[in-house]
Amino acid sequence: MKPVNDRVLVKPSPAEEKTKGGIIIPDTVKEKPNKGKIVAVGPGKDGKPLSLKVGDMVVYGKYAGQELEIDGETYVIMREDDVLLVL
């Protein structure tokens, strides 16, 4: 898998199963994860390479990117600009 232009492919971290107090969160109210690990990066755009690299743990906007499923695994593909923070 190789994203095009300035896009990155992110494997989202699993959603929290419990709160800090130990309360189990049902699937219907779990928040969509907003952090994950970059598994592929595009070549860049207009001759500018991306500043992100494979293996970076990142935080991205709540509604960033497009979710897709490949071989039973869920990924999010987004533009480099949608990434808010590298952990």
C-alpha positions in Angstrom: 0.0 0.0 0.0 1.4 3.4 -1.0 -0.6 6.6 -0.5 -0.4 9.2 -3.2 0.8 12.8 -2.9 0.7 14.2 0.7 -1.4 11.5 2.2 -0.6 9.1 5.1 -2.2 5.8 6.1 -2.8 5.4 9.9 -3.7 2.3 11.9 -5.9 3.7 14.7 -5.2 2.8 18.3 -7.9 0.7 19.9 -10.8 2.6 21.6 -10.7 2.8 25.4 -12.6 -0.2 26.9 -12.9 1.3 30.5 -12.8 4.7 32.1 -10.2 5.5 34.7 -12.7 4.6 37.4 -13.1 1.1 35.9 -16.5 1.6 34.3 -16.8 -0.5 31.1 -17.8 1.6 28.1 -20.4 0.0 25.8 -19.7 0.0 22.1 -22.6 2.3 21.3 -21.0 5.3 23.2 -17.3 4.7 22.5 -15.6 7.6 20.9 -13.8 7.2 17.7 -10.0 6.9 18.3 -8.0 10.0 17.3 -4.5 8.6 17.5 -2.6 5.9 15.8 0.5 4.7 14.1 1.5 5.7 10.6 1.9 2.6 8.4 2.5 4.2 5.0 3.3 7.6 3.6 3.0 9.2 0.2 5.9 10.7 -1.7 4.8 14.3 -1.0 3.4 17.0 -3.2 4.9 19.7 -5.5 8.4 18.3 -4.8 8.2 18.7 -1.0 8.6 15.4 0.9 6.5 14.7 3.9 7.7 15.4 7.4 6.0 12.3 8.8 7.5 8.8 8.5 6.3 5.3 8.9 6.2 4.3 12.6 5.3 7.8 13.9 2.6 7.8 16.6 0.2 10.7 15.8 -2.9 12.5 17.0 -5.3 13.6 14.3 -8.6 15.5 14.1 -11.8 13.8 15.3 -13.3 13.9 11.8 -10.1 13.7 9.8 -9.5 11.4 6.9 -11.5 8.5 5.4 -11.8 5.2 7.2 -11.3 2.1 5.1 -10.9 -1.6 5.6 -8.1 -3.6 4.1 -7.8 -7.4 4.7 -10.1 -7.1 7.7 -8.0 -4.3 9.3 -9.3 -0.7 9.8 -7.2 2.2 8.6 -7.6 5.9 8.2 -6.2 7.7 5.2 -5.7 11.4 5.5 -3.6 14.4 4.3 -0.5 15.3 6.2 -2.2 18.6 7.2 -4.9 16.6 9.2 -2.2 15.3 11.6 -2.2 17.6 14.7 0.7 16.1 16.7 3.5 13.6 16.6 3.8 11.8 19.9 
